[in-house]
């Protein structure tokens, strides 16, 4: 991430002209005014210095009186001058003034506390850090963010940005520490909670990760995070880690209840683990979101078939067949092959006949059915289907074996 909001100073230095610049004798400009403290009362003993921006070594200096007033005369003024006010316990104040020969200027100056000055110093350093980060000078940015925290440890944005930097750099332990410090100072918004989830999950802090997810749920950030978590689950699933995948898919659906791919993946993962009740629950949620979801219809058939619920499996196959006939036929053929290899010839024959009712010219179905009929001793039907297989796929690698079988029957 290379774009963060800059921090705003915690107080405004109020420096204003009380009235229009007034005429003064030529060769001199006069700067006068009153210094007020954080509480609005006059401040005595404030050191006021004025120096030309072209020569900062030539300083004119006075101290404010008991009533906070001051006056300085600047001989032969030209261009811009730097006005500096300092006093122990108060924040240093600097401003740029443009002075004109022969005029005087009346300013009221309100100084902040030393603590406010420290905060402003930290904010200036922090904002410089963001400029470095935008310029992709990550090392300089990181150093300045840490410097800002050292100056003002109570600055929430600096801790949050440090957490971003550490997470982006792959150090979730340091990121989690920074996030803890941020959350101790500020509750944060959904975007901060998204980062919190990432770093706490990365460090195995499940309770904190769940708290962060609760903050994200229902916000504009939720869909993108749900997709991110789903994609991570897909990677785990592809690596054979079904348990981790299930956790991620479930988390994604908790964040976005209508995320159809996550429900489909969750159903598939539970099916692979033979957790059929959980799998059918996920399929039901998927089909509630997308009633015609082909993947959901397919998995529902597989689940009911695996459960041995013949009626439910037939109903599921009818819905799948209506949605995607070609895919349904292929699934039935694969199912028949598995049954045949397991010695379940009757189930294999029924599946193949269903497949041919959907796709009458499917060569693989004819070949498999020819083998089944040959095994059952129904040689006429075996020859019929094996012959049809050769007609449909004469160049198939098994075409020669099929012809030899026909000749032998």
Beta strands, then each sheet from edge to edge (+ up, - down):
strand 1: 14-17
strand 2: 22-23
strand 3: 28-36
strand 4: 47-52
strand 5: 55-63
strand 6: 69-75
strand 7: 79-86
strand 8: 93-99
strand 9: 103-110
sheet 1: 1+ 9- 2+
sheet 2: 1+ 9- 3- 6+
sheet 3: 5+ 4- 7+ 8-
end
